[in-house]
Amino acid sequence: MTPVIALVGLLASASPDVQGGRQLFNDPGLGKNGVACATCHAVVRNEAEDGDGRIRSGQTLWGVAQRPFWRGDRGRRLHRNLGSAVDVCVQLFQGGRPLTGRRRRQLRAYLRQISPPPRKKQRRRAPDSPRIRTALEADLDYDRPHYQNGDAKRGRGLFYRACHQCHPHGRAGVAPAIAGASVADVAKAVREGNGLLRGARRAGAWSPFYGLGRLSHRQVADIAAFVSTLQPKR
């Protein structure tokens, strides 16, 4: 049985809380920015084999409830529980308020549902938390050789898998228009996101970043080459 079929089976027999949590996970109205949890996170074990083809900025949340820590907080000083880590996304990226009461309970139930325990034959231990591999450039200088000379043809496919949902055809959607942007500006937007990695979010910005584990330098170069061919809307 494949993980996708297994997940469908789990959800088909889910409790009302799990069903409500699944709807919250896929609800772009959870915050004011118009993005859902599912915009940035898949819920399958292996995205390459079982995913929907999209390239999301965040790691899959399969198994998230069993991870030893969240958001790189190995000592669990900032996020003592999963709900605290979830609230960071809701506030900083989705533009919402911390979940409370029924909604908090429902989303927690759904995340637990997609975190099945290991099979009996497997060694019982919590799954590792994915490593966050950033790719920030010194002095915000993204006019770098590894982002130049991209392939616009390859970039088109990557753009529609990774960027189109928020920047439809390069135009403004839930995120600003980027059609015709320079290579350096596209690379900066991809790698920096809302600026939070440098300790302070840019005013009005909410976009997540794509680290090296999600898009390689070459893939970003290809996307930037394609974006530069798009005509800004007049």
C-alpha positions in Angstrom: 0.0 0.0 0.0 1.4 3.4 -1.0 1.6 6.3 1.5 -0.9 8.2 -0.5 -3.5 5.4 -0.4 -2.7 4.9 3.3 -3.3 8.6 4.0 -6.6 8.5 2.1 -7.7 5.6 4.2 -6.7 7.3 7.4 -8.6 10.5 6.5 -11.7 8.6 5.2 -12.2 7.2 8.7 -11.1 10.3 10.5 -12.9 11.9 13.5 -14.7 15.2 13.1 -11.7 17.0 14.7 -9.4 15.5 12.1 -11.7 16.4 9.3 -12.1 19.9 10.6 -8.3 20.2 10.9 -7.8 19.0 7.3 -10.1 21.8 6.2 -8.2 24.4 8.3 -4.9 23.1 6.8 -6.2 23.8 3.3 -8.0 27.0 4.1 -6.5 30.2 2.5 -8.7 32.2 4.8 -6.9 31.1 8.0 -5.1 34.5 7.9 -5.5 37.7 6.0 -2.7 36.9 3.5 -4.8 34.4 1.5 -2.4 31.4 1.9 -3.1 28.1 3.4 -0.8 25.7 5.4 -1.0 23.5 2.2 0.5 26.4 0.2 3.9 25.8 1.8 3.7 22.2 3.1 2.8 18.9 1.6 1.5 16.1 3.8 3.1 13.0 2.1 6.1 11.0 3.3 8.0 11.3 0.0 7.3 14.4 -2.1 9.2 13.1 -5.1 7.3 9.9 -5.3 3.9 10.7 -3.8 3.6 14.5 -4.1 1.4 16.5 -6.4 4.3 17.9 -8.5 4.5 21.3 -6.8 7.7 22.6 -5.2 6.8 24.1 -1.9 9.0 26.3 0.2 8.5 24.3 3.4 9.2 20.6 4.1 6.5 18.0 4.1 4.7 17.8 7.4 4.3 14.1 7.3 5.3 12.8 10.7 5.5 16.4 12.2 3.8 15.5 15.5 6.5 12.9 16.3 9.5 15.1 15.6 11.8 15.9 18.5 11.7 19.7 17.9 10.3 22.2 15.3 11.6 25.1 13.3 15.2 24.4 14.2 14.6 24.9 17.9 16.6 21.9 19.1 16.4 22.9 22.8 12.7 23.5 22.5 13.2 26.8 24.2 10.9 28.8 21.8 8.5 26.0 20.9 7.8 23.6 23.7 5.0 22.0 21.7 3.8 21.7 18.1 1.0 24.2 18.6 3.5 26.9 19.4 5.5 26.2 16.2 2.2 26.2 14.2 1.3 29.6 15.5 4.5 31.1 14.1 3.4 30.2 10.6 -0.1 31.4 11.2 1.1 34.8 12.4 4.2 35.5 10.3 3.3 33.9 7.0 -0.5 33.7 6.9 -1.3 36.9 8.7 -3.6 35.4 11.3 -3.8 35.1 15.0 -2.7 32.2 17.2 -5.2 29.4 17.1 -7.2 28.8 20.2 -10.0 26.5 21.3 -11.7 24.3 18.7 -9.5 25.4 15.8 -6.3 24.7 17.7 -7.6 21.3 18.7 -8.7 20.4 15.2 -5.5 21.3 13.5 -3.5 19.5 16.1 -5.7 16.4 15.6 -5.0 16.5 11.8 -1.3 16.9 12.2 -1.3 13.9 14.5 -3.3 11.9 12.0 -0.6 12.5 9.3 2.1 11.4 11.9 1.5 7.6 12.1 3.7 5.7 14.5 6.5 3.5 13.0 5.6 0.0 12.0 6.4 -2.7 14.5 9.4 -4.0 12.5 11.0 -0.6 12.4 13.1 0.9 15.1 10.9 3.0 17.3 12.2 6.5 17.4 10.9 9.9 16.5 11.6 11.0 12.9 14.3 13.6 12.5 13.4 17.2 12.0 14.3 18.3 8.5 17.5 20.4 8.4 16.9 24.0 7.2 19.6 24.9 4.6 19.6 28.6 3.9 21.5 30.3 1.1 21.8 33.9 2.1 24.3 36.2 0.3 26.5 38.7 2.1 25.3 42.3 1.9 22.1 41.2 0.2 24.1 40.9 -3.1 22.4 38.4 -5.3 24.1 39.4 -8.5 26.2 36.3 -8.3 27.6 34.0 -11.0 25.6 30.9 -9.8 22.4 32.8 -10.5 23.4 33.9 -14.0 22.9 32.3 -17.4 19.8 30.2 -16.4 17.7 28.3 -18.9 14.4 30.0 -19.3 12.8 26.9 -20.8 13.6 24.8 -17.8 12.7 27.8 -15.6 9.2 27.9 -17.0 8.4 24.5 -15.7 10.0 25.3 -12.3 8.1 28.6 -12.1 4.7 27.0 -12.5 5.6 24.3 -9.9 7.0 26.7 -7.3 5.9 30.3 -7.9 2.7 30.5 -10.0 0.3 29.9 -7.1 1.3 33.2 -5.5 2.5 35.1 -8.6 0.1 33.9 -11.3 1.9 34.2 -14.7 4.3 36.5 -12.9 1.6 39.0 -12.1 0.2 40.1 -8.7 -1.8 37.5 -6.8 -1.5 37.0 -3.1 2.1 38.2 -3.6 3.4 41.1 -5.7 4.0 41.0 -9.5 7.5 39.9 -10.5 7.2 39.7 -14.3 10.3 41.2 -15.9 12.2 41.4 -12.6 16.0 41.2 -12.8 17.8 38.0 -12.1 19.3 39.4 -8.8 15.9 40.5 -7.6 14.3 37.2 -8.3 17.1 35.3 -6.5 16.8 37.7 -3.6 13.1 37.1 -3.3 13.5 33.4 -3.4 16.3 33.1 -0.9 15.3 35.9 1.5 11.5 35.6 1.6 10.1 38.0 4.2 13.5 38.8 5.6 12.9 36.9 8.9 16.1 34.8 8.4 18.1 38.0 9.1 16.3 38.7 12.3 13.7 41.2 11.2 10.7 40.8 8.9 10.4 43.5 6.2 7.4 45.7 6.7 4.4 44.2 5.0 6.3 41.2 3.7 5.1 37.6 4.4 6.6 35.4 1.7 8.6 32.3 2.9 12.0 31.6 1.6 13.3 28.7 -0.5 16.4 27.1 0.9 18.9 24.9 -0.8 17.0 21.9 0.2 14.0 23.1 -1.8 15.6 24.8 -4.8 19.2 24.6 -6.0 21.2 27.5 -7.2 20.8 26.3 -10.8 17.0 25.9 -10.4 16.8 29.5 -9.0 18.9 30.7 -12.0 16.5 29.0 -14.4 13.4 30.5 -12.7 15.0 33.9 -12.8 15.8 33.6 -16.5 12.2 32.7 -17.2 10.8 35.5 -15.0 13.0 38.0 -16.9 11.3 37.1 -20.1 7.8 37.9 -18.8 6.2 41.2 -19.8 5.0 43.3 -16.9 1.3 44.1 -17.0 0.7 47.6 -18.3 
